[in-house]
Amino acid sequence: MLVKLDSNELWQYSLLHYPKVAALLLPLQDDYQLNINLLLLCGYAQSLGCAIDDLQLQQLLAQTKSWQDNLISPFRQLRRELKAQLNEQQYQQMLTMELALEKEQQWRLIASLPELPDHNPEAQANILSCLITTGVALEVLSEQTLATIFSIGGGPITH
């Protein structure tokens, strides 16, 4: 059966799983420009048994590069630079805006994908393929780090 992934489900999936891996993914975002939203999309699709192939990953990366480079990354950098100068309310407002940008990027990612067949055994490689496609040096990651990152792709989503 073909499945059209849902951006609201992706957002809920992200809210559930991102806290489990944030400390591991943020350095990869900074060091390798890992697009965490793309990785979360890969985990979400993997949890549904929907494979995202290498060509689709390349296309998603290309489509989100401008959004990431021109909007999200500069805003994140500005938020980090201003952190010491902002009061808590101002800082939280910047975080809220950044989250809105991230949610929009997730919507754009989902909108760019066609319907995908479910129960596809190749879906098990989604997260690994995303890490490789984005240039993360897997050899510098411990087995425990990889296992933790891979764990977000397991099991169905509970509503």
N, C-alpha and C positions, 0 to 999 in steps of 0.2 A: 504494500500500500504506500502511496505517496503522502508525505507529510509536509505541510507548510509550517515552518517554524514561526513562533509567535513572539513578538518583541516584549510583550508584557510578561510572558512566561520566562523569557530570557532575563528580564530585569529581576523577577522574583528569585530565579535560580542564582543570579549574581549576588543578590542580597544575602542569600543563604550560604553560598559557598565562598565568596570572596574573603570574608573575615578569616576563614580557615587557612588561606594561602597568601594573604596580603603581605606578610613579612617576607615571604619567599619571592613573591612576584615583583615587588617594588624595586629591589636592586636589579632585577632583570630588565625592568622597564628603563631604569636609568642607565645601565651599562650596555644594553643591547637594543634599546628602543622597542622592547617587546610591547605589542599592543595588547594590553590586558583584556580589553573588551573582546578582541578577536579570540584570545585564549579561552575566555569564558564562553563565548559562542561555541567554540569547538567542544568544550566540556558539556555544554547543554545539549548539543546535537549528539554527542557521544552517548549521553545518558538516555537519549531516545532511540539509540541504535541507528542514527542517520550519519552516514559518512560524508565528510567534506573533502573532496579530492584536492590534489596539489594545485591543479589549474584554478579551481575555485578559490583556494587560499591565496594564490598569487593575485587573482583579480580583486579579492576583498582587501588585501593589503594595498594594492594600487589605488583602489577607490577611496580608502580611508586615509591615505597618506596626506593629502592636502588638508583635510579636516584636522588630522592629528598634528601636523607640522605648523599649521597657521593659526589654529585656535586652541586646541586642548593643551598641547605642550607649553606654549607661551603663557597661557593662563595659569597652568600649574606652577611654572617657574616664578611668575609674578606673585602668586599666593605664597610660595615658599620664601621668596625674598622679603615680602612684607610682613611675614608672620610676627616678627618681634615688634613691629610698629603698630600693629592692629590690636584693638581690644577684642575680647572673646566674641562679642556679637558680630563685629565686622569680619573676623576670621571665619566664623560659622556661615556668614552670608556668602563669603567667597567659596567655601566648601560646597554650599548648596548650589551655587552657580556651576561649579565644576561638575558636580553630580548630574545636573541638568544637561550639560554638554555630553557627559558620558552616556546618559540615557538616550540622547538624540543619536549619538554614534551607534549605539546598539540597534536602534530602529533602522538606521541606514544600512547596517550590516545585514539585518534580517530581510529588508526590502530588496537587497541585491541578490539574495539567494533564491534559486528556483525551489520548487517542491523537491524533496529528497525521499528516496525509498527508505523505509524503516527496516528493522531487523537485518541490517547490513553488517556482517562481521568486520568489514573494513573500518567501521566507525570506531573500533577500539584504538585505532592509531591517530584519531583526530588531534588530541593534545600533543602527542609526540610530533606529529607533522607540523603543527603550529610552531612549536619550539624550534624545530629544524628550519622551517621556512623563514622564520624571522631572524635566524642567525645566532640563536643562543648557543653558547659553547657548552654542550652537554657534559663534556669531560670535566668541567670545573664544578659540576653539581654532584652532591653526594647521592648515594642510593636512597637515603631517607628523604632528601629534598625532592627527588624525582617521584618517589612513591607518594609523597604527600600531594604534589601537584597532580599526578595522575589520578589520585583518589577522587577528585571532584567530578570525574567523568563517569563514575560508577553508579549504577542503580537508577531507577526511574524517579522522576520528580514527584513529590507528594504535594498535593494542593491543600 
